[in-house]
Amino acid sequence: MESPEITEVSSHLGSTVRLEASDGRVFVGAFMCMDKEKNVILSGAEEFNSADTDGLEERRYVGLVMLPGAHLVSFSVENYA
């Protein structure tokens, strides 16, 4: 039997999520998995960097991303699958 926490995380598989890293970068992509250490894998991800001196946010497609749990600051669901 799964714990309520695992059931909650599992319900978001395939959903579009937004992850914030400790260095200020933000990743948006399809949630594929999370392990015990809270390492997260996204597919079809885009990376957003904080605004530069011109006030513009840099955006780039990065594809498959693994964000280590030690650097995960926030996790939010954008669109449910």
N, C-alpha and C positions, 0 to 999 in steps of 0.2 A: 504494500500500500504506500502511495506517495504522500509526502508531507504537504500541507497546504501551500508552503512556499514554492515547492517544486511544481505543483499544479498551477499556481499563479504564473510562474515564469514560462511554463510550457504552453499556457494559453496564448502567449504572445509570439510564438514561433511563426515566422513568415510575415509578421507585422512590420511596418516601417517604424523604426525607432531612431531617436536622437541621443547620441552619446557625447558627453563632454569629457575631454581628457585633461589631466593635470597641467599640461602646458598651454591650455587655452584653445586648442583645436576642437572642432565639433565635427562629428561624423554622423551622417544620415544614410541609412540603408536598411535592407531587409534582415531582421534578426534571425540568425541561423542556430546559434547555441550559446550556452554559458556553462562553465564548469564550476567545481567546488571553490576555486580560487577567484571566481567572478571574472575570469577571462572571457571576453565576448567576441563572437565572430559575426560580422555583417557581410552580406553580399550585395553587389551593385551599389557600393557606397560612394558617397561624395564627401570630400573634406572641405571644411570651411575654416579659414584662418581669420583671426581678429583683424579689424580694420587697420590698414597701414596709415602712413602719414597723410595720404590724400583722402582718408576717410572711406576708402573702398574696401569691401570684404573680398578676399581672394577665395575662389571656389574652383575645385578640380575633381574630376572623376578618378577614383582610386581602385574601384572594383572590390576585391575581397580583402577585408581588413580584420586583423586580430588585435584587439585592444586589451593589454594586460590589466587584470583587476586592480593591481596596485596603482594604476594611473587613471582608473575610472572615477570621475567626480560625480556625474549624474547620468541617469538612464531614464528616458521618457518615451512613451509610445505616441507616435504621430498619427498613424492610421492603423486600425485593427484589420487583421487578415480575415 
